Amino acid sequence: MPIRTAYRLCPHGIYINGSHGEYSHFSRGVKKILEQYAPLVEQASIDEFYMDFSGCENVYGSLFAFASFLQKEIREKLSLPCSIGIGSNKTIAKIGSDCMKPCGITYILPGMEKEFLAPMPVETIPGVGKVTLRDLNSKGIYRIGDITKLPPDYFSAAFGKYGIDLYKKACGQGSEYLTIEREQKSISHERTFSDVTSKEFLKEKGMRYKDIHAELALLSFSYEKEIRELYRYHGFCPKKYVRDVRKREAEEFKKMCKWDKDYKYS
């Protein structure tokens, strides 16, 4: 949720600036603790990890008890709460962890995945966003159990490859293998302003026009649609056309903001 929206809903809340450096510091601390006990650890995000304990039952005994031990270790050393999901694959483990935040433990017994997921809303499945949720609801699908009542071919026809993946996740299936190394794509830091069309506002913030990168969802979407249509019907899209589209977007942005400065585009 953007800070602007949060402030509108809760104007009396206490808002503090985040620090990516601090987040990274504690993230490394958590990973260091986990690597002491697990043969394989995958870091999915700055605050999400997967651990593979295959073949470790004789070493650690009850995984539920060991999860409780890990929580205590992280709380004592880093003063952080954490939720843990124990399952036969990554999808189940993630959903189990999410449903018991901020500091619960969920153990989904092997073979019980489908029953565990059935009563949950479909948006619980990782990857189901607002658009897919709206599409599923329009078809009378509100619970994960509603998905498994239908044949998989239905979802294949309705959603293509994604539909097959969706059906498998609804049945409790998912990847059992961890990705140890990940290539970091980017680190972003955003600030939300109430009005970025006013020169006076930007000057107050000490910002220069050439430092501004504006993300205009509506404009971008309309032009992106043109490019997609070219690909769909012709199988290619000339680079010159893409440049022209971006230039048109930049011109419309200048008109909308009523700026006399050039807006850089790439």
Secondary structure, DSSP 8 states (H G I E B T S, - for coil): --HHHHHHH-TTS------HHHHHHHHHHHHHHHHTT-SEEEEEETTEEEEE-TT-HHHH--HHHHHHHHHHHHHHHH-----EEE-SSHHHHHHHHHTTTTT-EEE--TT-HHHHHTTSBGGGSTT--HHHHHHHHHTT--BHHHHHTS-HHHHHHHHTHHHHHHHHHHTT---------------------S-SS-HHHHHHTT--GGG-----HHHHHHHHHHHHHHHHHHS---HHHHHHHHHHHHHHHHHHHT--S-----
